[in-house]
Amino acid sequence: MKCSVELPIAHLDLYDQFDYDFVIASTCVSHPEYFEFYKNVPKDRFMILDNGAFELGESISDYDYLKIAKALQPNVVVIPDVLRNPRKTLDRFRSFMSVWVTNSLIFPTTQLMGVIQANGSMDVAHTLGAFYEAHDIPWIGVPYVSDVDRIALIKSHPEWENVHILGLPVASDILTLCTLPNVKTIDSSLPVKVTKRGEEINLTSQAGIGDGVYPDDVIENVYLLRYNLKRFFRYCN
C-alpha cells in the first residue's frame, strides 16, 4: 500500500519520504508557494490531485480545479464531491464531467477518482460505487468521513481494482488495510498530528479532538517529525 502524508508548507522538503504526492487543490489556491512547489517536483513522481472538499466542505470550483490540474498534470484527479452529502456529490460529479469531457484531450494519461460520500449509509456507499463503475471511473476514494465501515465496504467490492484511502484517524487500521489487495494508496496527516502533540507514532496512535494540520504550521521538533514520517511509511509498506 503506497502512502503519502500531507505536510505543512515549511516541511515540503520532506515530500520525497513517501511513495507519491497527494496535492490539495484548495491549498494551491490559498497558498501560491505550495502550488509552485508541486509544479516543480520531478515529473516521474506519481501524483493524486485532491479537490479540497475535506478542507472546505465542498470541492473548489470546476474552473479553478481544471486550471490547477492543467498546470500539474497529475496521474489521478479526484472528482469534485461534497462532504457527507451524496446527493450534492452526484450534482458536482455531473457538473465536472460535462467540463472534463471537453478538456479530456489535455489529460491523456490522467485517471479519475470518485469519492464515496455515504453519510453513514452502507446502501448509499454501494450505490455510489456502482454509479462510478457504470461511468468507467477507475479509482474509488473511501474517506473516513463517509461514516461507514470502510474495511467491510472494501472487502465487499473486490471488483474495485484501485481503492484510495482518504485519511486515517486511527493508525491500527493500517494492519487490515495492508491485507486488502485492491487498496493501492493512502493519504494521512496523522504522523504530523502526532508530532504536533510531541509524541512518537505507534499503532495505537489516533487523531484527537481538535487535532489539525494546516499549511502554515511549523514543526519545531523536525527530528521527531522525520522519525514519525519514516515509521508511518514502514507501517504502510
Backbone torsions as a table, in degrees:
resi	resn	phi	psi	omega
1	MET	NA	115.5	-179.1
2	LYS	-79.0	143.1	-173.9
3	CYS	-128.7	156.7	172.6
4	SER	-143.8	153.1	-179.9
5	VAL	-126.0	134.1	176.2
6	GLU	-74.4	119.2	-176.1
7	LEU	-108.4	144.6	169.3
8	PRO	-61.1	155.9	-175.5
9	ILE	-58.1	-38.0	-178.3
10	ALA	-62.4	-16.0	-175.3
11	HIS	-121.7	20.1	179.6
12	LEU	-64.3	-17.3	178.1
13	ASP	-64.5	-12.3	178.7
14	LEU	-92.6	9.5	-174.6
15	TYR	-58.1	-32.0	-175.2
16	ASP	-81.0	8.8	172.0
17	GLN	-72.8	-11.5	-170.8
18	PHE	-118.4	171.3	-175.6
19	ASP	-73.7	-28.8	-174.9
20	TYR	-157.9	175.1	-179.7
21	ASP	-106.2	130.9	174.4
22	PHE	-111.3	108.2	-171.8
23	VAL	-108.8	132.5	-176.0
24	ILE	-101.5	117.4	-173.0
25	ALA	-63.2	-37.1	-179.6
26	SER	-64.3	-32.3	176.4
27	THR	-72.8	-32.0	174.0
28	CYS	-60.3	-35.5	180.0
29	VAL	-74.4	-45.5	-174.1
30	SER	-80.8	-23.0	-176.1
31	HIS	-133.5	90.7	-177.1
32	PRO	-56.1	-30.2	-179.9
33	GLU	-66.8	-32.4	175.6
34	TYR	-65.7	-46.5	178.6
35	PHE	-60.0	-45.9	-179.2
36	GLU	-62.8	-37.1	179.5
37	PHE	-59.6	-49.4	-176.1
38	TYR	-75.6	-17.0	172.5
39	LYS	-70.3	-19.0	-173.7
40	ASN	-112.2	6.1	176.0
41	VAL	-71.8	156.1	179.6
42	PRO	-54.2	136.3	-174.4
43	LYS	-70.5	-13.0	178.3
44	ASP	-86.6	0.2	175.8
45	ARG	-76.9	133.8	174.1
46	PHE	-69.1	136.3	-177.6
47	MET	-135.3	133.0	169.7
48	ILE	-110.0	125.7	177.2
49	LEU	-100.4	116.8	-179.5
50	ASP	-95.8	149.8	-171.6
51	ASN	-86.3	-8.0	176.9
52	GLY	89.9	10.7	-178.5
53	ALA	-63.9	-36.8	-179.4
54	PHE	-64.0	-39.1	-178.0
55	GLU	-75.7	-35.5	-173.1
56	LEU	-107.5	-13.8	-174.2
57	GLY	96.2	-23.8	178.8
58	GLU	-154.8	149.6	179.2
59	SER	-56.1	152.1	170.6
60	ILE	-63.9	171.7	-176.2
61	SER	-62.6	151.3	178.5
62	ASP	-58.7	-39.0	-178.6
63	TYR	-62.0	-51.3	-179.6
64	ASP	-64.2	-38.1	-178.0
65	TYR	-64.0	-46.3	179.6
66	LEU	-65.7	-35.1	178.1
67	LYS	-61.8	-43.4	178.6
68	ILE	-67.5	-43.2	-179.7
69	ALA	-61.7	-39.6	178.8
70	LYS	-61.9	-37.9	-178.6
71	ALA	-73.2	-36.2	-173.7
72	LEU	-93.2	-26.9	-178.1
73	GLN	50.4	57.8	-178.1
74	PRO	-70.8	164.0	175.4
75	ASN	-75.3	-33.6	-178.6
76	VAL	-135.6	135.4	174.5
77	VAL	-114.7	125.5	177.6
78	VAL	-80.2	119.0	-178.4
79	ILE	-61.5	138.4	-179.6
80	PRO	-51.5	138.5	178.7
81	ASP	-142.1	173.6	-179.8
82	VAL	-126.9	127.9	-174.0
83	LEU	-56.5	125.0	176.2
84	ARG	55.7	28.3	179.9
85	ASN	-138.6	91.2	-177.4
86	PRO	-64.1	-35.6	-178.4
87	ARG	-65.6	-47.0	178.9
88	LYS	-69.7	-28.9	175.2
89	THR	-61.8	-41.0	177.2
90	LEU	-66.2	-37.3	176.9
91	ASP	-62.2	-43.4	178.9
92	ARG	-67.0	-36.2	176.5
93	PHE	-57.7	-51.3	-176.5
94	ARG	-63.6	-42.2	179.0
95	SER	-61.3	-46.5	-178.0
96	PHE	-67.1	-42.9	-176.0
97	MET	-65.2	-32.5	178.1
98	SER	-65.4	-31.1	177.4
99	VAL	-83.4	-38.5	-177.8
100	TRP	-60.4	-41.0	-178.2
101	VAL	-57.8	-40.2	-177.9
102	THR	-76.5	-14.8	-179.7
103	ASN	-111.8	2.8	-169.9
104	SER	-61.0	-28.6	-179.9
105	LEU	-66.0	-20.1	178.9
106	ILE	-76.0	-20.5	-176.1
107	PHE	-122.0	65.2	-173.1
108	PRO	-64.3	-26.3	-177.1
109	THR	-112.6	3.4	-177.3
110	THR	-85.1	133.1	176.3
111	GLN	-104.5	163.7	-177.9
112	LEU	-110.6	151.8	177.2
113	MET	-125.6	127.5	173.8
114	GLY	-96.9	141.6	-175.0
115	VAL	-104.6	134.9	178.5
116	ILE	-86.3	90.8	172.9
117	GLN	-95.1	90.4	-169.0
118	ALA	-97.2	-16.2	179.3
119	ASN	53.8	41.0	173.8
120	GLY	88.8	-4.1	-176.7
121	SER	-104.5	116.3	177.3
122	MET	-64.8	-34.6	177.7
123	ASP	-61.5	-41.8	178.1
124	VAL	-64.7	-39.7	179.0
125	ALA	-60.1	-46.1	178.5
126	HIS	-61.7	-42.6	-177.4
127	THR	-65.3	-43.2	179.1
128	LEU	-64.0	-41.5	177.7
129	GLY	-59.4	-44.1	179.1
130	ALA	-65.0	-36.5	178.5
131	PHE	-62.3	-46.3	179.9
132	TYR	-65.0	-40.0	177.9
133	GLU	-61.4	-41.3	-179.5
134	ALA	-63.7	-24.3	179.1
135	HIS	-100.6	16.1	175.6
136	ASP	57.7	39.3	175.6
137	ILE	-86.2	116.8	-170.4
138	PRO	-80.0	-15.7	-179.1
139	TRP	-118.4	141.3	175.0
140	ILE	-119.6	123.2	176.5
141	GLY	-101.3	128.8	-178.0
142	VAL	-117.5	104.6	-179.5
143	PRO	-84.8	152.8	176.1
144	TYR	-69.8	-21.5	177.9
145	VAL	-77.8	4.2	171.9
146	SER	-70.6	-16.2	176.9
147	ASP	59.1	35.8	172.1
148	VAL	-126.7	167.7	177.0
149	ASP	-73.3	100.8	-174.2
150	ARG	-63.9	-39.8	-178.4
151	ILE	-62.0	-49.1	180.0
152	ALA	-62.1	-39.6	-179.5
153	LEU	-62.7	-48.0	-177.6
154	ILE	-66.8	-40.3	178.3
155	LYS	-61.3	-32.5	-178.2
156	SER	-80.3	-3.5	-179.1
157	HIS	-131.0	67.6	176.9
158	PRO	-63.9	-17.6	179.5
159	GLU	-74.1	-13.5	173.4
160	TRP	-76.0	99.8	-170.8
161	GLU	-75.4	-28.4	-177.8
162	ASN	-129.0	99.8	-179.9
163	VAL	-107.5	133.6	175.3
164	HIS	-113.8	134.1	179.1
165	ILE	-94.6	113.4	-178.2
166	LEU	-91.0	96.3	177.1
167	GLY	87.7	147.5	-178.2
168	LEU	-144.4	94.0	-179.2
169	PRO	-78.7	-17.3	-177.4
170	VAL	-128.0	117.3	-174.0
171	ALA	-63.2	-33.3	-175.9
172	SER	-63.5	-20.1	177.7
173	ASP	-61.4	-22.9	-179.9
174	ILE	-57.2	-37.3	-175.5
175	LEU	-59.5	-38.9	178.4
176	THR	-82.0	-42.2	-177.8
177	LEU	-59.0	-35.6	-179.9
178	CYS	-66.6	-17.2	-179.9
179	THR	-89.7	-7.8	-177.5
180	LEU	-93.2	112.9	-171.4
181	PRO	-65.2	-23.2	-178.9
182	ASN	-89.3	-4.0	174.0
183	VAL	-82.8	106.8	-173.6
184	LYS	-96.6	-35.2	-173.9
185	THR	-142.7	157.5	177.6
186	ILE	-146.0	144.7	170.7
187	ASP	-125.7	149.6	-178.2
188	SER	-160.2	151.9	170.5
189	SER	-109.2	7.2	-175.3
190	LEU	-56.2	-43.8	-179.7
191	PRO	-60.2	-33.4	179.2
192	VAL	-73.9	-40.4	177.9
193	LYS	-60.2	-44.4	179.5
194	VAL	-63.3	-40.9	179.0
195	THR	-63.1	-41.4	179.7
196	LYS	-61.3	-26.5	176.5
197	ARG	-84.9	-2.2	179.9
198	GLY	76.8	25.7	-176.4
199	GLU	-113.0	155.7	169.9
200	GLU	-87.3	135.7	-178.8
201	ILE	-73.3	144.5	172.2
202	ASN	-149.0	-179.8	-173.7
203	LEU	-73.3	-4.8	173.2
204	THR	-97.8	-2.5	-177.9
205	SER	-65.9	142.6	174.3
206	GLN	-150.2	159.3	178.8
207	ALA	-70.4	137.8	178.8
208	GLY	-97.8	167.8	177.2
209	ILE	-62.9	128.4	179.8
210	GLY	88.9	-7.7	176.2
211	ASP	-63.7	141.3	176.3
212	GLY	-159.1	155.9	173.9
213	VAL	-125.1	127.7	-173.8
214	TYR	-124.6	151.5	-176.7
215	PRO	-54.6	-32.4	-175.3
216	ASP	-92.0	4.3	178.3
217	ASP	-62.3	144.7	172.4
218	VAL	-127.1	118.6	-179.3
219	ILE	-88.2	118.6	-178.1
220	GLU	-71.0	-40.6	-177.8
221	ASN	-90.6	81.4	-177.4
222	VAL	-67.7	-32.3	177.5
223	TYR	-59.4	-45.9	178.9
224	LEU	-65.7	-38.4	178.0
225	LEU	-61.2	-47.4	178.7
226	ARG	-60.0	-42.2	179.7
227	TYR	-61.3	-46.8	-177.6
228	ASN	-67.8	-35.5	178.0
229	LEU	-66.0	-44.2	179.9
230	LYS	-65.0	-39.7	-177.9
231	ARG	-68.5	-40.4	177.4
232	PHE	-62.4	-41.5	177.6
233	PHE	-58.7	-43.0	179.5
234	ARG	-64.0	-40.4	178.0
235	TYR	-58.4	-45.7	-175.3
236	CYS	-72.7	-26.1	-176.7
237	ASN	-105.5	NA	NA
